[in-house]
Amino acid sequence: MKIAIPVIQDQGLDSPVCEHFGSAPMFLVVDTDGGQTTGLPNQNDHHAHGACQPMAALQGVALDAIAVGGIGRNALVKFQAAGLKVFLTRFPTVRETVTALTNGLLSEVDPASACGHHGAGHGQGQGQGCGHGS
């Protein structure tokens, strides 16, 4: 399975998970079968509210799922329309997030639990700020 996780910096599986998808400086793509990681800079991290382009941010990488500490409704709907599952993580590192996902411990994000606007506290993240309300 290939999963993308927004991170503050690329430290491989020990990368700190970013609190919010759209504001992450980069994404770490993890192949859960072999543990390989690939860092991708977020070219879309400075966008107007509601203007996140999630597919552009991930540069067309083939993915099975995304795990986030928080995500806006518009980005969530775009991922869901593309057939990607988006999971909520409260774990501070990529390694813990991947372990939780592979063990079935992460729940899918639904539009009702997505972030409604920028600058709001999410109450769901793990406290790792990314310039999004922290």
C-alpha positions in Angstrom: 0.0 0.0 0.0 1.2 3.5 -0.8 0.2 6.2 1.7 1.0 9.9 1.8 1.4 11.7 5.1 2.0 15.5 5.5 5.2 16.0 7.5 7.1 18.9 8.9 10.5 17.6 7.6 11.8 14.4 6.0 13.3 12.2 8.6 12.1 8.9 7.0 9.8 6.9 9.2 10.7 9.1 12.2 9.3 12.3 10.4 7.0 14.4 12.6 3.5 14.4 11.2 2.2 17.8 10.3 -1.1 18.9 11.9 -2.8 19.9 8.6 -2.6 18.5 5.1 -2.7 21.8 3.1 -0.1 23.7 5.2 2.5 20.9 5.3 5.9 21.8 4.0 6.1 18.4 2.5 4.6 14.9 2.2 6.2 11.6 2.8 5.0 8.8 0.6 5.4 5.4 2.4 5.3 2.0 0.7 4.0 0.0 3.6 5.0 -3.3 2.1 8.7 -2.5 2.1 9.0 0.6 4.3 10.5 2.8 1.6 9.8 6.5 1.9 9.9 9.3 -0.6 9.7 13.0 0.4 7.8 15.4 -1.8 7.9 19.2 -1.3 4.4 20.8 -1.1 4.4 23.2 -3.9 0.8 24.3 -2.9 1.4 25.1 0.8 0.7 28.8 0.5 -2.9 28.9 -0.9 -6.0 30.9 -0.2 -8.6 29.4 2.1 -10.6 26.8 0.2 -8.1 26.8 -2.8 -6.0 23.8 -1.8 -5.2 21.7 -4.9 -4.5 18.3 -3.2 -3.8 16.4 -6.4 -1.4 19.1 -7.6 0.3 19.1 -4.2 1.0 15.4 -4.5 2.3 15.7 -8.1 0.2 12.9 -9.5 1.8 10.2 -7.3 -0.1 6.9 -7.4 -1.5 6.4 -3.8 -3.9 4.1 -2.0 -4.6 6.4 1.0 -3.6 9.5 2.9 -3.3 9.9 6.7 -3.7 13.4 8.1 -3.9 15.2 11.4 -6.4 17.6 9.8 -7.7 18.4 6.3 -10.1 21.0 4.8 -13.4 19.9 3.5 -12.6 20.9 -0.1 -9.4 18.9 -0.2 -11.1 15.9 1.4 -13.9 15.9 -1.1 -11.4 16.1 -4.0 -9.5 13.1 -2.6 -12.7 11.1 -2.1 -13.8 11.9 -5.6 -10.5 10.5 -6.9 -11.2 7.3 -4.9 -8.6 7.8 -2.2 -9.3 7.0 1.4 -8.3 9.7 3.9 -7.5 8.6 7.5 -7.2 10.7 10.7 -4.1 10.2 12.7 -3.3 11.5 16.1 0.2 9.9 16.2 3.2 12.2 16.2 5.4 10.2 13.8 5.0 8.6 10.4 6.2 5.3 11.8 3.4 5.3 14.5 0.8 6.4 11.9 1.8 3.7 9.4 1.7 1.0 12.2 -1.8 2.2 13.3 -3.1 2.2 9.7 -1.8 -1.3 8.9 -3.3 -2.5 12.2 -6.7 -1.0 11.3 -6.6 1.6 14.1 -7.2 4.8 12.1 -10.7 5.9 11.1 -11.6 7.6 7.9 -12.2 11.3 7.8 -15.7 12.4 6.8 -16.8 15.8 5.6 -18.4 16.6 9.0 -15.1 16.1 10.8 -12.9 18.0 8.3 -11.6 21.4 9.1 -14.1 24.1 8.2 -11.8 27.0 8.0 -8.2 28.1 8.4 -7.0 29.4 11.7 -9.2 27.1 13.8 -7.8 24.7 16.3 -8.4 21.2 15.2 -8.5 19.4 18.5 -7.7 16.2 16.5 -4.1 16.7 15.6 -1.0 15.8 17.5 0.2 19.3 18.2 2.8 19.5 15.5 2.3 22.9 14.0 2.7 23.8 10.3 1.8 27.4 10.2 -1.9 26.5 10.3 -3.4 28.1 13.3 -0.5 27.2 15.6 
